[in-house]
Amino acid sequence: MIGYETDLKNQKIFGEVLEEENLKIEDFRVDEIPWLTMKGSFRNAYGKVKVNEIKIEKDEFYNGKNKLIVDFNLEKGNYANVFLENFFDLKREYYKPDL
């Protein structure tokens, strides 16, 4: 997330986008509207995931259905929902149930 304290030294793409949009880093500091002012931050695009356990159990809410329980740990700054979305897409590639 670009903000007024973002260091663009090693961020070529961000610099190019700002130039194309005719923006400067200082434009992200809005003294008149301080709640819209952003310092900026970075997150890793990739992170290590440790999957501790995967198990299938009977679902206590939906009779006759099963549920999947995935116990995992992520590095700080990674989002669980992003991991789970990709986990299930990956599993779908390898598991094609007979319909």
C-alpha positions in Angstrom: 0.0 0.0 0.0 1.6 3.2 -1.1 1.7 6.1 1.3 3.7 9.3 2.1 6.4 7.3 3.9 6.8 4.6 1.2 10.5 4.1 0.1 10.4 3.6 -3.6 14.1 2.8 -4.0 13.5 -0.8 -4.9 9.9 -0.4 -6.1 10.3 0.2 -9.8 6.7 -0.7 -10.6 5.2 1.6 -8.0 7.3 4.5 -9.3 6.2 3.8 -12.8 2.5 3.8 -11.8 2.9 7.0 -9.9 4.6 8.7 -12.8 1.9 7.5 -15.3 -0.9 8.8 -12.9 1.0 12.0 -12.4 1.2 11.5 -8.6 3.9 12.1 -6.1 4.5 10.3 -2.7 3.6 13.6 -1.0 0.1 13.4 -2.5 -0.8 10.7 0.0 -0.5 13.1 2.9 -3.7 15.1 3.1 -3.5 17.5 6.0 -7.0 18.8 5.4 -8.5 15.2 5.7 -6.1 13.4 8.1 -8.3 10.2 8.2 -7.5 9.7 4.5 -3.8 10.2 5.0 -1.7 7.0 4.5 1.9 6.3 5.7 2.1 3.2 3.5 3.2 -0.4 4.2 4.3 -3.5 2.4 3.3 -7.2 2.8 5.1 -10.2 1.4 3.4 -11.6 -1.7 4.3 -15.1 -0.6 4.7 -16.7 2.8 5.3 -20.1 4.4 2.3 -22.2 5.4 2.6 -25.0 7.9 -0.4 -27.4 7.5 -0.6 -29.3 10.8 -3.5 -31.5 10.2 -6.3 -32.1 7.7 -9.3 -34.2 8.7 -12.8 -35.0 7.6 -15.6 -35.4 10.2 -19.3 -35.7 10.2 -20.9 -32.2 10.1 -23.0 -31.6 13.3 -25.1 -28.9 11.6 -25.9 -30.6 8.3 -27.1 -34.2 8.7 -25.5 -36.6 6.3 -22.8 -34.2 5.3 -19.1 -34.1 6.1 -16.8 -31.2 7.0 -13.2 -30.6 6.3 -11.0 -29.3 9.2 -7.7 -27.7 8.2 -5.3 -26.8 11.0 -2.6 -24.5 9.7 -0.2 -21.7 10.7 0.8 -18.7 8.6 3.6 -16.2 8.9 2.8 -12.8 10.3 1.2 -10.5 7.7 -0.4 -13.3 5.6 -4.2 -13.7 5.3 -5.9 -17.0 6.1 -8.7 -16.3 3.6 -6.2 -16.0 0.8 -4.5 -19.2 1.8 -7.8 -21.1 2.0 -9.1 -19.8 -1.3 -5.9 -21.0 -3.0 -5.8 -24.2 -1.0 -9.3 -25.2 -2.2 -8.5 -24.2 -5.8 -5.4 -26.4 -5.8 -7.2 -29.3 -4.3 -9.9 -29.0 -6.9 -7.3 -29.5 -9.6 -6.2 -32.8 -8.2 -9.6 -34.1 -6.9 -12.3 -34.3 -9.5 -15.3 -36.2 -8.0 -17.3 -38.4 -10.2 -20.7 -36.7 -10.7 
